[in-house]
Amino acid sequence: MSHGNSRQITSNQTGPSDKIVDLVTKHLAHPSQKPFNQHTLDAFEQTQLWLENRKTPIILDACCGVGESTAVIASQFPDCSVIGVDKSALRTGKHQHYAQGTDNYIVVRADLNDFWRLARKANWKLFKHFLLYPNPYPKAAQVQRRWHASAAFADILALAGEIEVRSNWKIYIQEFALALTTAGFESDLEEYRAEQSTTPFERKYWASGQQSWRVLSNLNISD
């Protein structure tokens, strides 16, 4: 779900959508009942088999794109099992270019709407959960396509762990924080900068002088 260029985001929104609270409340009360896509069922089964003999904490890198972030995270957390998921076969197919010599991660192509639901059904409890530069869908009318305003948000919360979401659009991060608050979780919102970028988009944004923002929350604890 990473978005496809490094240009500054333009939006007809000037602040967080006033629909966030209602959307989050609705989705938490009414879980998605849509049928699963077969390719995601297959990808999840493949992931479960990979995890079978691994007894290490699970880190999910959602919207991983080409999987550079997955490889970086795996090198940072060598004692964890790191799973990168992206819906684009074109992007996941390019992963070999970004691969690193660690055996504690995999990159799979799957629809995250389904993958998160399947992980929840399988009672996964994550150690960490990364959502790095998801497609912001910046038009006001697209608000329900943002993860925090979609049915998937309930599944994200149920997977627990420490979640970190980054975007170069501050409103996205403000909305995600508002969604977390609505669901009863505390969060920290801050500007983000590091010595090394984690994803190709992050590298491009910083090179073009854009800021990154992130929200952090411990989903193991609710009010």
C-alpha positions in Angstrom: 0.0 0.0 0.0 3.0 2.3 -0.1 2.2 5.3 -2.3 4.0 5.7 -5.6 6.0 8.9 -5.7 8.0 11.2 -3.5 6.0 14.4 -4.2 4.6 16.5 -1.4 1.1 15.3 -0.5 -1.7 17.6 -1.5 -5.1 17.4 0.1 -8.4 19.3 0.4 -8.2 18.4 4.1 -6.7 21.0 6.5 -6.9 18.8 9.6 -8.1 15.4 10.8 -11.4 14.3 9.3 -14.4 14.8 11.6 -15.6 11.3 10.5 -12.8 9.4 12.3 -14.5 8.9 15.7 -17.7 7.6 14.1 -15.9 5.4 11.6 -13.7 3.8 14.3 -16.7 3.3 16.6 -18.6 1.6 13.8 -15.8 -0.7 12.7 -15.0 -1.8 16.2 -18.7 -2.8 16.7 -19.1 -4.5 13.3 -16.2 -6.7 12.2 -15.7 -7.4 8.5 -17.4 -10.5 7.2 -16.1 -10.4 3.6 -14.8 -13.7 2.1 -11.1 -14.1 2.1 -9.1 -13.9 -1.2 -7.5 -17.3 -2.1 -4.1 -15.8 -2.7 -4.0 -14.4 0.8 -5.2 -17.6 2.3 -2.3 -19.3 0.5 0.2 -16.6 1.6 -1.0 -16.9 5.2 -0.6 -20.7 5.2 2.9 -20.3 3.8 3.7 -17.8 6.6 2.2 -20.1 9.3 4.4 -23.0 8.0 7.5 -20.7 8.2 6.6 -19.7 11.7 5.9 -23.3 12.8 9.4 -24.1 14.1 10.2 -20.6 15.1 9.6 -19.7 18.8 10.7 -16.1 18.5 8.5 -12.9 18.9 6.7 -11.9 15.7 7.2 -8.5 14.0 4.8 -7.5 11.2 6.0 -5.0 8.6 2.7 -4.1 6.9 2.7 -2.3 3.5 6.3 -3.3 3.1 6.6 -2.4 -0.6 9.8 -3.9 -1.9 10.7 -5.2 1.5 13.7 -3.1 2.2 12.2 -2.1 5.5 11.6 -5.8 6.3 15.2 -6.6 5.8 16.3 -3.6 7.9 14.0 -4.4 10.7 15.1 -8.1 10.7 18.7 -7.0 11.0 17.7 -4.7 14.0 15.8 -7.5 15.7 17.8 -10.7 15.0 16.0 -12.6 17.7 12.5 -12.0 16.1 10.6 -13.5 13.2 9.9 -10.6 10.8 7.1 -10.8 8.2 6.8 -8.2 5.4 3.4 -8.1 3.6 2.4 -6.1 0.6 -0.4 -6.5 -1.9 1.7 -5.8 -5.0 3.4 -8.7 -6.7 5.4 -6.1 -8.7 6.8 -4.7 -5.5 7.4 -7.9 -3.5 8.9 -9.4 -6.7 11.7 -6.7 -6.5 12.7 -7.7 -3.0 15.8 -9.7 -4.0 17.5 -6.4 -4.8 17.0 -5.2 -1.2 17.5 -8.6 0.5 20.0 -8.9 3.4 21.8 -12.0 4.6 19.5 -12.8 7.5 17.2 -15.8 7.7 14.8 -14.4 10.3 12.4 -12.7 7.8 10.1 -13.4 4.9 8.3 -11.2 2.4 4.9 -12.3 1.1 2.3 -10.9 -1.3 -1.1 -10.7 0.4 -4.1 -8.4 0.8 -3.6 -6.9 4.3 -7.3 -6.6 4.9 -7.4 -10.4 4.8 -4.0 -11.1 6.3 -4.7 -9.1 9.4 -8.1 -10.9 9.9 -6.4 -14.3 9.4 -3.7 -13.4 11.9 -6.3 -12.4 14.4 -8.3 -15.6 13.8 -5.0 -17.5 14.5 -4.6 -15.6 17.7 -1.3 -13.9 16.8 0.1 -11.5 19.3 2.7 -9.3 17.8 5.9 -8.0 19.5 6.0 -5.0 17.1 3.9 -3.8 14.2 5.2 -1.4 11.6 3.1 0.6 9.1 5.6 2.7 7.2 4.3 5.2 4.7 1.0 3.5 3.8 -1.0 5.0 0.9 -2.5 8.2 2.6 -5.5 8.5 0.2 -5.3 12.2 0.9 -8.6 13.4 -0.7 -11.3 14.0 2.0 -13.7 11.7 0.2 -11.2 8.8 0.5 -11.0 8.8 4.3 -12.5 5.3 4.7 -9.7 3.9 2.6 -7.1 4.9 5.3 -6.3 2.0 7.6 -7.4 3.7 10.8 -10.8 4.5 9.3 -11.3 1.1 7.8 -12.7 -2.2 9.0 -9.1 -3.5 9.3 -8.4 -1.2 12.2 -10.1 -3.5 14.6 -7.8 -6.4 13.5 -4.8 -4.2 13.8 -5.7 -3.4 17.4 -6.4 -7.1 18.2 -2.9 -8.1 17.2 -1.5 -6.1 20.1 2.2 -5.3 20.3 3.9 -2.0 19.9 2.7 -0.2 16.8 4.7 2.4 14.9 3.1 4.3 12.0 5.1 6.8 9.8 3.9 9.2 7.1 5.1 12.3 5.4 1.5 13.6 5.8 1.0 14.9 9.3 -2.8 14.7 9.1 -2.6 10.9 8.6 -0.6 10.5 11.8 -2.9 12.9 13.7 -5.9 10.8 12.5 -4.2 7.5 13.5 -3.6 8.9 16.9 -7.2 10.1 17.2 -8.4 6.6 16.1 -6.2 5.0 18.8 -7.7 7.4 21.4 -11.2 6.5 20.3 -10.4 2.9 20.8 -9.0 3.5 24.3 -5.2 3.5 23.6 -2.7 6.2 24.5 -0.1 7.2 21.8 2.8 9.5 21.2 2.9 11.6 18.1 6.2 13.2 17.0 8.4 14.3 14.1 10.7 11.4 13.0 14.2 11.6 11.7 17.0 9.1 11.9 20.6 8.7 10.6 19.5 6.0 8.2 16.2 5.8 6.3 14.2 2.5 6.6 12.3 2.5 3.3 13.0 3.8 -0.3 10.1 6.4 0.1 11.5 7.6 3.4 14.9 8.1 1.7 13.3 10.1 -1.2 11.2 12.2 1.2 14.1 13.2 3.3 16.3 13.9 0.2 13.6 16.3 -1.1 13.4 18.1 2.2 10.1 16.7 3.5 9.4 15.8 7.1 8.3 12.5 8.5 5.9 12.0 11.4 5.2 9.0 13.4 2.7 7.7 16.1 3.7 5.1 18.6 1.4 3.1 20.8 1.5 0.1 23.0 -1.5 -2.0 22.0 -0.9 -4.5 24.9 -2.5 -2.0 27.3 -5.9 -0.3 27.0 -7.6 2.1 29.4 
